Amino acid sequence: MQFERSEFDQRVARLRTEMRSREPDAVLIDDSEATAYFFGFDTSLSYDRAGVITAAGDAFFVLRSLDSGPLREAANV
């Protein structure tokens, strides 16, 4: 699932609106469908990866170095 950076920004903004009402510091996203929705990354066959969206600051991904190439090609982080 690839989409424009502006779509990524809108999705993160909607999540952060919800985060403000619940007050977490960050949301850890490790479900395949959710990582595809928020980051555009669904090619990893490993469960050893997760995206993090913080209440403020840049979103980032934690994953095996083996998956870093596909992440750079597909994701919006």
N, C-alpha and C positions, 0 to 999 in steps of 0.2 A: 504494500500500500504506500504509494508515494504521493505526496501532496506538497503544495507550496509552503514556503516558510511562513507566509502570512496566515495560513490555515493552522499551522503549528502554534503560532503566537496566540491565535484566537482560542484554541483548545486549552492552552495553558492558562490563559486569562480567565476562562470560565472555571477551571479547577481552582485557581487561586481565589476567586470570589467565594467559592464554597469553603476553601481553607480558612479564609478570614473569619467566617462564622463559627468554625470549629476550633481554630487556633492551633493547629499542629505546626511544627517547624518545617516539616517536609513530608512528602508522600513517596513511599517506596513502591514502584510499579514493577512487578515481576510476572504478571500473567501475560501470556502470549498475545491475547486479543487486546489487552490494555497497552502493551508496549507498541503494538502495531498502530493503535488509535492515536496515542500521544506522541510517539516518536517516529512512526513510519518504518519501524524495524521489526520484521517478522521472519527473518531468514535463519535465525539461529536455531539449531536443533538441540542446543544445550539449555539446561535449566539454570546454568551458572551465569546468569546475567540479570541485571535489573536497571531500571531507569529511576532517577530521583528528581523530583520537582520540588524545589524549596519554596518557602513562602515568599522569599525575595532572592534574587540572584539567578544565575544561569542553571538550567536543567542540565543533568549529566547522566552518563551511563557507566555502569561498572560491569565488565565482562572479561572473558578470556582474551588474551592477545590474538588468538587464532580468529576471533570474530571481529577484530577491529577494522579490517579492510571492508567487509560487507557492511558494517555499521556506517563507516564513512561514506560509502556509496549510496546508502538508502535512507539514512536517518536525518533528522532535522536538529541534531545536537553536535 
